[in-house]
């Protein structure tokens, strides 16, 4: 395959992966807004471009401040993300096509709750 064809295929694959990631992120945000909502979860939003640059997809505003989520659609992607050293703690949520909104919301809230507990423990609360 000529180089330009390979480049086009890579470009298309990258665009498809980005579109899938954006859909999953929106799906997770909607799932996090489903009841039951923990009293410590104030709001959720997409990451800003600057936050996204640091590996953050979703920001949860909580009673202890901002908590961060990265959304992945494969175990391989999840493992690669977790291998990197980061100055910011970012929880990683694996989303599969068969997951229901309720399952995703519960798993995301569990991850965020664990991150919140870690912060409270560090503060000595």
Secondary structure, DSSP 8 states (H G I E B T S, - for coil): --HHHHHHHHHHHHHHHHHHHHHHHHHHHHHHTSSS--TTEEEEEE--HHHHHTT--EEEEETTEEEEEEEESSHHHHHHHHHS--SS--EEEE--TT--HHHHHHHHHHHHHHHHHHHHHHHT-
